[in-house]
């Protein structure tokens, strides 16, 4: 095991999946908050998005060749899945779904950024001169409110406030539509 706790190594591993090397701005502090926030679901089949997030843990353990029987690893594996893990899983699903329609390659960072834009979390960038400086209490409260709107599905009929806001009137209230079908409607509206 490394000198840092497994959960810290995992966070850095996750962050490298979504870090856009072409952009100067970073979201380390925002992502730390999302990493500490457990994901919860209430709509049928949204547990599949949770499973996508948990699959990242298995990949990390395999890539880092960690002993799954080690007490620290067991504790790490039993922690609730975070919002950060789920958002990365969704970004990877977007990348996989759009792979044949766009230039081939891993565009997970781009999709993750689009999810941040849709949730209106993209304004919470790190300070350029000090990426380790925590977000202000005001920013933390604003982020908490945005994330709770997403988790509680208190966004509007069109999905504004969620991951996949639609411009055209959807057939169903997006509060009751599973994330996968929200994603499909969003892609159909914006990318076909």
C-alpha positions, -999 to 999 in steps of 0.1 A, spaced: 0 0 0 11 36 -6 18 61 21 -16 78 14 -49 62 24 -65 42 -4 -94 66 -5 -70 95 -13 -52 75 -39 -85 66 -55 -96 102 -55 -65 112 -75 -70 83 -98 -106 93 -104 -96 130 -109 -71 120 -136 -99 103 -155 -118 136 -159 -89 161 -158 -89 179 -191 -52 184 -199 -61 210 -226 -78 233 -201 -60 254 -175 -88 254 -150 -92 226 -125 -120 214 -102 -101 196 -75 -119 212 -46 -154 208 -62 -146 172 -70 -134 166 -34 -168 177 -22 -186 155 -47 -164 126 -36 -175 130 0 -212 132 -10 -229 98 -11 -251 92 -42 -287 82 -35 -313 72 -60 -351 70 -60 -361 62 -96 -361 26 -107 -329 15 -125 -309 45 -113 -291 19 -92 -273 10 -125 -256 44 -124 -245 36 -89 -231 3 -101 -212 22 -129 -196 42 -101 -187 12 -80 -171 -5 -111 -145 22 -110 -134 9 -76 -128 -25 -90 -108 -11 -120 -87 9 -96 -80 -21 -74 -70 -42 -104 -48 -15 -119 -31 -7 -86 -28 -44 -78 -43 -39 -43 -51 -68 -19 -89 -69 -16 -85 -87 17 -66 -59 33 -86 -41 60 -82 -7 45 -92 -19 11 -123 -37 25 -133 -5 43 -128 15 11 -149 -10 -9 -178 -8 16 -181 30 16 -212 44 -1 -207 53 -38 -201 90 -42 -217 115 -65 -182 120 -81 -180 83 -89 -215 83 -105 -208 114 -125 -176 98 -139 -195 67 -147 -221 87 -165 -194 106 -184 -179 73 -194 -213 60 -206 -217 92 -227 -183 86 -242 -191 50 -250 -225 58 -264 -211 86 -287 -179 67 -296 -189 58 -332 -206 92 -339 -175 113 -330 -138 110 -335 -126 79 -317 -109 84 -284 -115 90 -248 -136 121 -244 -146 114 -208 -132 147 -195 -152 166 -221 -184 148 -211 -177 153 -174 -173 190 -180 -206 191 -199 -223 174 -169 -208 201 -146 -222 228 -170 -256 212 -170 -257 211 -132 -243 247 -131 -213 235 -111 -187 246 -137 -183 280 -120 -166 264 -89 -131 263 -103 -100 262 -82 -80 293 -77 -53 293 -104 -25 302 -79 -36 278 -52 -55 246 -61 -54 234 -26 -73 263 -11 -107 251 0 -138 266 -14 -156 293 6 -184 283 29 -208 302 6 -196 282 -24 -199 249 -4 -235 258 4 -243 266 -32 -227 233 -43 -247 214 -17 -279 229 -28 -272 221 -65 -263 185 -56 -294 180 -34 -316 193 -63 -300 166 -85 -303 138 -59 -338 147 -47 -349 152 -83 -365 186 -75 -355 199 -108 -381 211 -133 -402 192 -159 -375 197 -186 -347 185 -163 -332 219 -156 -312 214 -124 -304 178 -134 -277 162 -155 -296 163 -188 -318 194 -193 -339 194 -224 -349 224 -246 -380 208 -261 -409 197 -240 -403 161 -230 -430 134 -231 -426 128 -193 -416 149 -163 -378 143 -161 -381 140 -123 -396 105 -129 -374 94 -158 -343 72 -150 -309 88 -157 -302 65 -187 -333 76 -206 -327 112 -197 -293 108 -212 -307 92 -244 -332 121 -248 -305 146 -242 -282 131 -268 -310 128 -293 -318 164 -289 -283 178 -289 -261 154 -309 -282 138 -337 
